[in-house]
Amino acid sequence: MAALRNTLTLMLVFVGSYTLFSIQKPLRGPNSLQRPYYGSGLYDWGLLGLNPAQHYQSFTGSSIKPNVIRTDDRCSYGWFFVEPLNRLAQQPFMIFDHDLNLVWTPTAPEWKNARDAKVQSLDGNNYITFLYGSETSVGGQGYALIDNTYRLYKTVEPVGVLGYLSGLRLTSDGTALIIIHHASTHPNKKPKDIDTVFQEIDLDSGKLLFEWRASDFIHGSGQPSNPNPTFFQLQNVDKDADGNYLVSSGNTILCISKENGKALWQLGGSGNEFRDESAGSATSLSNHHVASWHNNTTLLVTNNNHGDNRSNILIYVKLSFDKMTATVIKDISPPVDTSSKMDTFQLLGNDHILAQDTTTSKVIESSVNETFCEVDFAPSRLSSRWTTKYHVSKYEWSANPQTSPDIAVRPDEGAIYVSWNGGTDIDAWILQSGPKTEGTVFIDHLRISKTSFETRIELPRRTEEYIRVVALDKKWKMASHSVAVSRHVPFGGSRRVPVLLALAEGIFRIRTRIILLALVFCIMLYCYLGACLPLFRKMRHPNSPRARKNL
């Protein structure tokens, strides 16, 4: 029985080792079109790479590979906006679809370090807004508005103030609100203090309409009695129907007058002016909360980085200015076991909550009572010193790029690869061929469903010399087509992984596999000593007491 047990152990070790070492798929061929990982423990420990990446044949860029822990059809439909928290990260800002396939990543050099990305509406149209700047621009140069063709619509830059930019908000008045953390020298103090400024800028003319400086009105943390303005940090600015400004700072919400910049009222903090009729829930704000107007008398408050306060993460607070009362009328906080581990929250359209732990890049979608989906966008068990961490948000987005689909021809495989960076509504591809590159006569050969960012299409034996691919939208109308190229000449895309990236990932994987091989060798040696060695001793000394004992 002992020999049989050891033999089974050897078989399990062999099967496990073979499975582990065969996980990595080749870059090319039928297995090259990898989907996200699903429930991979190796991923979270970094055994599949410090920053697992997906490279493509038809597209010269690359993307990260998430790890889907659990999924559910009840998760809200939308696109994941993923931006690295490290400015010098290998992967730039990316958009993923509902199934965690890449949709779009910017190719313009000035957009590579995009962050604070959102989808906002202006005049009935949706735009992607993000902070842009060079690698040396720590605080960002300005905000870009990208339309649904991925073309630059407008830029918003602060007027007359330099500093760290954050929190762009578009208003229904055709203006933009922007926050600037500005280093200014106090006449009586050294070194520099940080002054917080927000501006309202007209989008058409770029003219400054309103400017408010904390150092002119606030003497610290939303408290007029505190003499130090350095610690007044703005998290968010909104605008009400009367044109006054709603400011989130620390654990305080202020309403700033459009006429003179003075505080009209204060909710939360030591200078709170409202009576809390919800047992403290309406005025107990986290130091990183974000408040915005839901309607004329109701605030939506998101308590990010709430610490030990595990309730009231997303609340609607109704304000009565006659009685000066604040009441929580709706609480849609996620389950305690979910919220206690997360530090950033986003309210989705169906009252679901997207919760994230930015230290691990783990993202969870849940309702009030149940968690539906969970995704890791980076190895969650590795320190941020070893791997890039990401901020993730979720929005609805539809776009039709003005570029053409990208195609790569690989004659040695008898196949082509096709993708379209930014195409959100493509449902299928049609392979066509014709006798000329610029001709109008093309024959349909195959129709292939689009299930991921890049699709591999095997070429039929008989086609015309020149081939192209047509993109079909969800109504199966032609959205665009690629250039026509020869099927016998290699063309387009990236044929190899970047050398430095491949070398770094290769060294890490080789080191990991050497350790695992050493472990397997030790297990096999243990089994050999436990099973085979006693049999050899029995054969050489069949009558010895030790041999009889081992049997």
C-alpha positions as CSV (number, residue, x, y, z in Angstrom):
1,M,0.0,0.0,0.0
2,A,2.8,2.4,0.8
3,A,4.4,1.8,-2.6
4,L,1.1,2.4,-4.3
5,R,0.6,5.6,-2.4
6,N,4.0,6.9,-3.3
7,T,3.4,6.0,-7.0
8,L,0.2,8.0,-7.0
9,T,2.0,10.9,-5.4
10,L,4.6,10.8,-8.2
11,M,1.8,10.9,-10.8
12,L,0.1,13.8,-9.2
13,V,3.3,15.8,-9.0
14,F,3.9,15.1,-12.7
15,V,0.4,16.1,-13.8
16,G,0.5,19.2,-11.6
17,S,3.9,20.3,-12.9
18,Y,2.8,19.7,-16.5
19,T,-0.3,21.8,-16.0
20,L,1.6,24.6,-14.3
21,F,4.3,24.8,-17.0
22,S,1.8,24.6,-19.9
23,I,-0.2,27.7,-18.7
24,Q,1.8,30.2,-20.7
25,K,0.4,30.3,-24.3
26,P,2.5,31.2,-27.3
27,L,2.2,34.7,-28.7
28,R,1.2,33.5,-32.1
29,G,-1.0,30.8,-33.5
30,P,-4.5,29.7,-32.5
31,N,-3.7,29.9,-28.8
32,S,-2.4,33.5,-28.9
33,L,-5.7,35.2,-28.4
34,Q,-5.8,35.0,-24.7
35,R,-8.8,36.0,-22.6
36,P,-8.6,37.3,-19.0
37,Y,-7.5,34.8,-16.4
38,Y,-10.3,33.2,-14.4
39,G,-9.8,32.5,-10.7
40,S,-6.1,32.1,-11.0
41,G,-4.2,31.8,-7.7
42,L,-0.9,31.9,-9.6
43,Y,-1.9,35.3,-10.9
44,D,-2.4,36.9,-7.5
45,W,0.9,35.6,-6.3
46,G,2.7,37.0,-9.3
47,L,3.7,33.6,-10.7
48,L,2.3,34.6,-14.1
49,G,4.3,37.8,-14.2
50,L,4.7,40.9,-12.0
51,N,2.5,42.9,-14.5
52,P,0.7,40.3,-16.7
53,A,0.3,41.7,-20.1
54,Q,-1.4,40.8,-23.4
55,H,0.4,41.6,-26.6
56,Y,-1.3,41.7,-30.0
57,Q,-0.3,40.9,-33.6
58,S,-2.4,43.6,-35.4
59,F,-2.0,46.3,-32.8
60,T,1.4,47.7,-31.7
61,G,0.2,48.5,-28.2
62,S,-0.5,46.1,-25.3
63,S,-2.7,45.8,-22.3
64,I,-2.9,44.3,-18.9
65,K,-4.6,40.9,-18.3
66,P,-7.1,41.0,-15.4
67,N,-8.0,38.0,-13.2
68,V,-11.7,37.4,-12.9
69,I,-12.5,36.0,-9.5
70,R,-16.2,35.8,-9.9
71,T,-18.8,37.0,-12.3
72,D,-22.6,37.3,-12.5
73,D,-25.1,38.3,-15.2
74,R,-26.6,40.8,-12.7
75,C,-23.5,43.0,-12.9
76,S,-24.2,46.3,-14.5
77,Y,-23.3,46.6,-18.2
78,G,-20.5,49.1,-18.9
79,W,-16.9,49.8,-19.7
80,F,-14.0,49.6,-17.2
81,F,-11.8,52.7,-17.2
82,V,-8.4,51.6,-15.9
83,E,-5.6,54.0,-15.2
84,P,-2.2,53.3,-13.6
85,L,-1.5,55.0,-10.3
86,N,2.2,55.0,-11.2
87,R,2.9,57.8,-13.7
88,L,5.8,55.8,-15.3
89,A,3.8,52.5,-15.6
90,Q,4.4,50.4,-18.7
91,Q,0.7,50.3,-19.6
92,P,-1.1,53.6,-20.2
93,F,-4.8,54.4,-19.6
94,M,-7.1,51.6,-20.9
95,I,-10.8,50.9,-21.5
96,F,-12.1,47.3,-21.1
97,D,-15.5,46.0,-22.1
98,H,-17.9,44.1,-19.9
99,D,-16.0,40.9,-20.5
100,L,-12.7,42.4,-19.7
101,N,-11.4,42.6,-23.2
102,L,-9.4,45.7,-24.3
103,V,-11.5,48.3,-26.1
104,W,-9.3,51.3,-26.4
105,T,-5.9,52.7,-25.2
106,P,-4.5,56.0,-26.4
107,T,-1.7,56.0,-28.9
108,A,-0.9,59.8,-28.8
109,P,2.3,60.3,-26.8
110,E,0.8,63.2,-24.8
111,W,-2.1,61.0,-23.7
112,K,0.0,58.1,-22.5
113,N,-0.1,59.4,-18.9
114,A,-3.8,60.1,-18.8
115,R,-5.4,59.9,-15.4
116,D,-8.6,61.0,-13.5
117,A,-10.6,59.6,-16.5
118,K,-14.4,60.0,-16.5
119,V,-17.3,60.1,-18.9
120,Q,-19.2,63.4,-18.7
121,S,-22.0,64.9,-20.7
122,L,-22.0,68.3,-22.4
123,D,-24.8,69.6,-24.6
124,G,-26.3,66.1,-24.8
125,N,-23.1,64.4,-26.0
126,N,-20.7,62.2,-24.0
127,Y,-17.0,62.9,-23.7
128,I,-14.1,61.1,-22.1
129,T,-12.4,63.7,-19.8
130,F,-8.9,63.0,-18.4
131,L,-5.9,64.9,-17.0
132,Y,-3.0,64.9,-19.5
133,G,0.7,65.9,-19.3
134,S,4.2,64.8,-19.9
135,E,6.1,62.3,-17.8
136,T,7.8,65.2,-16.0
137,S,4.5,67.0,-15.4
138,V,3.6,65.8,-11.9
139,G,0.4,67.8,-11.5
140,G,-0.8,67.6,-15.1
141,Q,-0.9,70.2,-17.8
142,G,-4.7,70.3,-18.4
143,Y,-7.8,68.3,-19.1
144,A,-8.7,66.9,-22.4
145,L,-12.3,66.3,-23.8
146,I,-12.4,63.4,-26.3
147,D,-15.5,62.8,-28.4
148,N,-16.9,59.5,-29.5
149,T,-14.5,59.4,-32.5
150,Y,-11.5,59.7,-30.1
151,R,-10.7,63.1,-31.5
152,L,-9.7,66.0,-29.2
153,Y,-12.8,68.2,-28.8
154,K,-11.5,70.8,-26.3
155,T,-8.8,71.3,-23.6
156,V,-9.3,72.9,-20.3
157,E,-6.3,74.5,-18.6
158,P,-6.2,76.7,-15.4
159,V,-6.0,80.4,-16.0
160,G,-3.0,82.2,-14.4
161,V,-2.4,79.5,-11.8
162,L,0.1,76.6,-11.9
163,G,-0.2,73.6,-9.6
164,Y,-1.5,70.1,-9.1
165,L,-4.8,69.7,-11.0
166,S,-7.7,67.5,-10.0
167,G,-11.5,67.1,-10.2
168,L,-12.7,68.4,-13.5
169,R,-16.5,68.8,-13.7
170,L,-18.5,69.9,-16.7
171,T,-21.6,72.0,-15.9
172,S,-24.9,72.4,-17.8
173,D,-23.9,76.1,-18.4
174,G,-21.1,75.1,-20.8
175,T,-18.4,75.7,-18.3
176,A,-15.8,73.6,-16.5
177,L,-14.9,73.5,-12.8
178,I,-11.3,72.7,-12.0
179,I,-9.3,72.3,-8.8
180,I,-5.7,73.5,-8.5
181,H,-3.4,72.9,-5.5
182,H,-1.1,75.9,-5.8
183,A,2.2,76.5,-4.0
184,S,2.2,80.1,-2.8
185,T,4.6,81.9,-0.6
186,H,3.1,83.5,2.5
187,P,4.6,86.9,3.2
188,N,5.4,86.0,6.8
189,K,6.2,82.3,6.5
190,K,8.8,80.0,4.8
191,P,8.8,77.6,3.1
192,K,5.9,77.6,0.7
193,D,2.3,76.9,1.8
194,I,-0.1,75.0,-0.4
195,D,-3.1,77.1,-1.3
196,T,-6.2,75.4,-2.8
197,V,-7.9,77.1,-5.7
198,F,-10.9,76.3,-7.8
199,Q,-11.9,78.0,-11.1
200,E,-14.9,78.1,-13.3
201,I,-13.8,78.5,-17.0
202,D,-15.9,79.1,-20.1
203,L,-15.4,76.2,-22.5
204,D,-15.9,78.1,-25.7
205,S,-13.7,81.1,-24.9
206,G,-11.4,79.7,-22.2
207,K,-12.2,82.9,-20.2
208,L,-12.0,82.7,-16.4
209,L,-15.5,83.3,-14.9
210,F,-14.9,82.7,-11.2
211,E,-11.9,82.0,-8.9
212,W,-11.9,81.1,-5.3
213,R,-8.8,80.7,-3.1
214,A,-9.0,79.0,0.3
215,S,-6.4,81.3,1.7
216,D,-8.7,84.3,1.2
217,F,-11.7,82.9,3.0
218,I,-10.8,79.7,5.0
219,H,-8.3,79.6,7.8
220,G,-7.9,75.8,7.8
221,S,-9.9,72.6,7.1
222,G,-13.2,74.3,6.6
223,Q,-13.0,76.0,10.0
224,P,-12.8,79.8,10.0
225,S,-11.1,79.8,13.4
226,N,-8.1,77.7,12.4
227,P,-5.2,80.0,11.3
228,N,-3.4,77.6,9.0
229,P,-4.7,77.3,5.4
230,T,-2.2,74.7,4.3
231,F,-4.4,71.7,5.3
232,F,-7.5,72.8,3.4
233,Q,-7.7,70.2,0.6
234,L,-10.6,70.2,-1.9
235,Q,-11.9,66.8,-3.0
236,N,-14.7,68.0,-5.2
237,V,-16.6,71.1,-6.5
238,D,-20.2,71.2,-7.8
239,K,-22.6,73.9,-8.8
240,D,-26.2,74.3,-7.9
241,A,-29.2,75.8,-9.8
242,D,-28.6,79.3,-8.3
243,G,-24.9,79.3,-9.4
244,N,-23.4,78.8,-6.0
245,Y,-20.6,76.3,-5.5
246,L,-20.7,73.1,-3.4
247,V,-17.2,72.3,-2.0
248,S,-16.1,69.1,-0.4
249,S,-13.1,69.4,1.9
250,G,-11.9,67.1,4.7
251,N,-15.0,66.1,6.8
252,T,-16.8,69.3,5.7
253,I,-19.2,70.4,3.0
254,L,-19.4,74.1,2.3
255,C,-21.7,76.2,0.0
256,I,-19.7,79.1,-1.5
257,S,-21.4,82.2,-2.7
258,K,-21.1,83.1,-6.4
259,E,-21.2,86.8,-5.4
260,N,-18.4,87.2,-2.9
261,G,-16.9,83.7,-2.2
262,K,-18.0,83.6,1.4
263,A,-19.5,80.4,3.0
264,L,-23.3,80.4,3.0
265,W,-23.6,77.3,5.1
266,Q,-21.6,74.4,6.4
267,L,-22.5,70.7,6.8
268,G,-20.2,68.5,9.0
269,G,-17.0,69.4,10.8
270,S,-16.7,71.5,14.0
271,G,-18.6,74.4,12.4
272,N,-21.6,72.3,11.4
273,E,-24.8,74.4,11.1
274,F,-27.4,71.6,10.5
275,R,-29.2,69.5,13.1
276,D,-28.6,65.8,12.2
277,E,-31.9,63.9,12.3
278,S,-30.3,60.6,11.3
279,A,-28.4,59.7,14.5
280,G,-25.2,61.4,13.2
281,S,-25.2,59.7,9.8
282,A,-25.9,62.8,7.8
283,T,-23.0,64.8,9.3
284,S,-20.4,62.1,9.9
285,L,-18.3,62.5,6.8
286,S,-15.0,60.9,5.9
287,N,-12.0,63.0,5.3
288,H,-12.0,61.9,1.6
289,H,-15.7,62.2,0.9
290,V,-17.1,63.5,-2.4
291,A,-20.4,65.4,-2.4
292,S,-22.6,66.5,-5.3
293,W,-26.1,67.8,-5.9
294,H,-28.7,65.1,-6.6
295,N,-31.5,67.8,-6.9
296,N,-32.0,71.2,-5.4
297,T,-32.2,70.1,-1.8
298,T,-30.6,66.6,-1.8
299,L,-26.9,65.7,-1.7
300,L,-25.3,62.5,-2.8
301,V,-22.3,61.9,-0.5
302,T,-19.7,59.2,-1.1
303,N,-17.5,58.5,1.9
304,N,-14.2,57.2,0.4
305,N,-11.4,56.0,2.7
306,H,-14.0,55.6,5.5
307,G,-11.7,53.6,7.8
308,D,-13.6,51.9,10.6
309,N,-16.9,53.5,9.7
310,R,-18.3,50.6,7.8
311,S,-21.8,52.0,7.2
312,N,-23.2,55.1,5.3
313,I,-20.7,54.8,2.5
314,L,-23.1,56.1,-0.2
315,I,-26.0,58.3,1.2
316,Y,-28.6,60.8,0.0
317,V,-28.8,63.7,2.5
318,K,-31.9,65.9,2.3
319,L,-31.3,69.4,3.6
320,S,-34.0,71.7,5.0
321,F,-32.8,75.3,4.9
322,D,-35.9,76.6,6.8
323,K,-35.3,74.3,9.8
324,M,-31.6,73.8,9.1
325,T,-31.9,70.0,9.4
326,A,-30.0,67.2,7.5
327,T,-31.7,63.8,7.0
328,V,-30.4,60.6,5.4
329,I,-33.3,59.5,3.1
330,K,-31.4,56.7,1.4
331,D,-28.4,54.5,2.2
332,I,-27.1,52.2,-0.5
333,S,-23.9,51.1,1.2
334,P,-22.5,47.7,0.2
335,P,-22.2,44.7,2.5
336,V,-19.9,45.2,5.5
337,D,-17.6,42.3,4.5
338,T,-17.0,44.1,1.2
339,S,-16.9,47.7,2.2
340,S,-14.5,47.2,5.1
341,K,-11.7,46.2,2.7
342,M,-12.3,49.0,0.1
343,D,-11.3,52.6,0.0
344,T,-12.9,54.0,-3.2
345,F,-16.6,53.8,-4.2
346,Q,-18.6,54.7,-7.3
347,L,-22.4,54.6,-7.6
348,L,-23.6,52.9,-10.7
349,G,-26.9,53.6,-12.6
350,N,-28.8,50.6,-11.2
351,D,-28.0,51.4,-7.5
352,H,-25.1,49.0,-7.6
353,I,-21.8,50.0,-6.1
354,L,-18.3,49.6,-7.6
355,A,-15.9,49.3,-4.7
356,Q,-12.2,49.2,-5.0
357,D,-9.1,48.6,-2.9
358,T,-6.5,50.8,-4.6
359,T,-3.6,49.1,-2.7
360,T,-4.3,45.8,-4.5
361,S,-6.3,46.9,-7.6
362,K,-9.2,44.6,-6.5
363,V,-12.6,45.7,-7.8
364,I,-16.0,44.4,-6.5
365,E,-19.5,45.2,-7.7
366,S,-22.3,44.7,-5.3
367,S,-25.8,45.7,-4.2
368,V,-26.8,46.6,-0.7
369,N,-27.1,42.9,0.3
370,E,-25.0,40.9,-2.1
371,T,-21.6,40.9,-4.0
372,F,-21.9,40.0,-7.7
373,C,-18.6,40.4,-9.4
374,E,-14.9,40.5,-8.4
375,V,-11.9,41.3,-10.6
376,D,-8.2,41.7,-9.8
377,F,-6.4,44.1,-12.2
378,A,-3.0,43.3,-10.8
379,P,-1.5,40.6,-8.6
380,S,-3.3,41.4,-5.3
381,R,-0.8,39.6,-3.0
382,L,2.2,41.5,-4.2
383,S,3.4,44.8,-2.9
384,S,3.0,48.0,-5.0
385,R,6.8,48.1,-5.0
386,W,6.8,45.1,-7.3
387,T,3.8,45.6,-9.5
388,T,1.8,48.5,-10.9
389,K,-1.6,49.3,-9.2
390,Y,-4.6,50.8,-10.9
391,H,-7.6,53.0,-10.3
392,V,-10.8,51.6,-11.9
393,S,-14.1,53.2,-12.6
394,K,-17.1,52.1,-14.8
395,Y,-19.1,54.1,-17.3
396,E,-21.3,53.5,-20.3
397,W,-19.5,54.5,-23.5
398,S,-20.1,54.1,-27.3
399,A,-17.6,55.2,-30.0
400,N,-16.9,54.8,-33.6
401,P,-13.3,55.7,-34.4
402,Q,-12.4,57.6,-37.6
403,T,-9.5,55.3,-38.1
404,S,-9.6,52.0,-40.0
405,P,-9.4,48.5,-38.5
406,D,-5.8,47.2,-38.1
407,I,-4.8,44.0,-40.0
408,A,-1.7,41.8,-39.7
409,V,-0.9,39.1,-42.3
410,R,1.1,36.0,-41.3
411,P,1.6,33.9,-44.4
412,D,3.6,31.2,-42.4
413,E,0.4,30.6,-40.3
414,G,-2.0,30.9,-43.2
415,A,-3.9,33.4,-41.1
416,I,-4.5,37.1,-40.4
417,Y,-5.2,39.1,-37.3
418,V,-7.6,42.0,-37.1
419,S,-8.5,44.5,-34.4
420,W,-9.9,48.1,-34.2
421,N,-8.6,50.2,-31.3
422,G,-11.7,52.0,-29.9
423,G,-14.5,50.2,-31.7
424,T,-17.2,49.6,-29.1
425,D,-20.1,48.4,-31.2
426,I,-18.4,45.9,-33.6
427,D,-20.2,42.5,-33.7
428,A,-18.5,40.6,-36.5
429,W,-15.9,40.7,-39.2
430,I,-16.2,39.7,-42.9
431,L,-13.1,38.4,-44.8
432,Q,-13.1,39.7,-48.4
433,S,-10.6,39.3,-51.3
434,G,-10.2,41.0,-54.6
435,P,-7.8,41.3,-57.5
436,K,-6.7,44.9,-56.8
437,T,-6.0,46.9,-53.7
438,E,-8.0,49.9,-54.7
439,G,-10.7,48.1,-56.6
440,T,-14.4,48.0,-55.7
441,V,-14.9,44.3,-56.5
442,F,-14.4,42.2,-53.3
443,I,-15.8,38.8,-52.7
444,D,-17.1,37.7,-49.2
445,H,-15.5,34.5,-47.9
446,L,-16.1,34.3,-44.1
447,R,-18.1,36.0,-41.4
448,I,-16.5,35.6,-37.9
449,S,-18.0,36.9,-34.6
450,K,-15.9,39.4,-32.7
451,T,-15.4,38.0,-29.1
452,S,-12.2,39.8,-28.0
453,F,-10.1,42.8,-28.9
454,E,-8.2,40.9,-31.6
455,T,-9.6,38.1,-33.9
456,R,-7.6,35.5,-35.7
457,I,-8.9,34.4,-39.1
458,E,-7.6,31.4,-41.0
459,L,-7.4,32.1,-44.7
460,P,-9.2,29.8,-47.1
461,R,-7.1,28.0,-49.6
462,R,-8.6,29.9,-52.6
463,T,-8.9,33.6,-52.5
464,E,-7.9,36.5,-54.7
465,E,-4.4,38.0,-54.1
466,Y,-5.5,40.9,-52.0
467,I,-7.6,40.6,-48.8
468,R,-9.3,43.0,-46.4
469,V,-11.6,42.8,-43.4
470,V,-14.9,44.6,-43.1
471,A,-16.3,45.5,-39.6
472,L,-20.0,45.0,-39.0
473,D,-21.8,46.8,-36.2
474,K,-24.6,45.3,-34.0
475,K,-27.1,45.9,-36.8
476,W,-24.7,44.2,-39.2
477,K,-24.1,47.3,-41.2
478,M,-20.6,48.0,-42.5
479,A,-18.9,50.4,-40.0
480,S,-15.5,50.4,-41.7
481,H,-12.9,48.2,-43.4
482,S,-9.2,47.6,-43.3
483,V,-6.7,48.3,-46.1
484,A,-6.4,45.6,-48.8
485,V,-3.0,43.8,-48.6
486,S,-1.4,40.7,-50.2
487,R,-2.1,37.5,-48.5
488,H,1.4,36.2,-49.3
489,V,3.5,39.1,-47.8
490,P,3.9,39.6,-44.1
491,F,2.2,42.9,-43.1
492,G,1.4,45.1,-40.1
493,G,1.2,44.9,-36.4
494,S,3.8,43.8,-33.9
495,R,5.6,40.5,-34.5
496,R,7.4,40.3,-31.3
497,V,7.2,41.3,-27.7
498,P,9.3,44.4,-26.7
499,V,12.7,43.1,-25.9
500,L,13.1,44.6,-22.4
501,L,9.7,43.6,-21.3
502,A,10.1,40.1,-22.6
503,L,13.5,39.8,-20.9
504,A,12.2,41.1,-17.6
505,E,9.2,38.8,-17.6
506,G,11.3,35.9,-18.9
507,I,13.8,36.2,-16.0
508,F,11.0,36.3,-13.5
509,R,9.3,33.3,-14.9
510,I,12.5,31.3,-15.2
511,R,13.4,32.0,-11.6
512,T,10.0,30.9,-10.5
513,R,10.1,27.7,-12.5
514,I,13.6,26.8,-11.2
515,I,12.2,27.1,-7.7
516,L,9.2,25.0,-8.6
517,L,11.4,22.4,-10.3
518,A,13.5,22.2,-7.2
519,L,10.4,21.6,-5.1
520,V,9.2,18.9,-7.5
521,F,12.7,17.3,-7.3
522,C,12.6,17.2,-3.5
523,I,9.2,15.6,-3.5
524,M,10.3,13.0,-6.0
525,L,13.4,12.3,-3.9
526,Y,11.3,11.9,-0.8
527,C,9.1,9.5,-2.6
528,Y,12.1,7.5,-3.9
529,L,13.6,7.3,-0.4
530,G,10.3,6.3,1.1
531,A,9.3,3.6,-1.5
532,C,12.1,2.4,-3.7
533,L,15.0,2.3,-1.2
534,P,13.4,-0.2,1.2
535,L,12.7,-2.5,-1.7
536,F,16.4,-2.4,-2.7
537,R,17.4,-3.2,0.8
538,K,15.0,-6.2,0.9
539,M,16.5,-7.5,-2.3
540,R,20.1,-7.2,-1.0
541,H,19.4,-8.3,2.6
542,P,16.1,-10.2,2.6
543,N,16.5,-11.6,6.2
544,S,17.6,-8.4,8.0
545,P,15.3,-7.0,10.7
546,R,15.2,-3.5,9.1
547,A,14.1,-4.9,5.8
548,R,11.3,-7.0,7.4
549,K,10.3,-3.8,9.4
550,N,10.1,-1.7,6.3
551,L,7.9,-4.3,4.6
